[in-house]
Amino acid sequence: MQLIDFELRGEYITLDALLKAMGVAPSGGAAKLMVAEGRVQVDGRDELRKTCKIRAGQVVSLAGVRIKVFAAAVGQSPAG
């Protein structure tokens, strides 16, 4: 299983946008179809809402992929 960490830079990201951003779906339309077909789980439960708000601490799973969402560090400057 492929494990992916996603750094959330805001309050939430919609489920379809997350799938597209992570490259799990090639397009927003494909992401919405995956959700509508019942192929995506959020925190271990089937999720059929395409624009469900995904927040830090949640885990999104689908065939062979698990995405863990975590909050971006606040006030941290880039190294350099």
Secondary structure, 3 states (H helix, E strand, C coil): CEEEEEEECCCCEEHHHHHHHCCCCCCHHHHHHHHHCCCCEECCEECCCCCCEECCCCEEEECCEEEEEEECCCCCCCCC
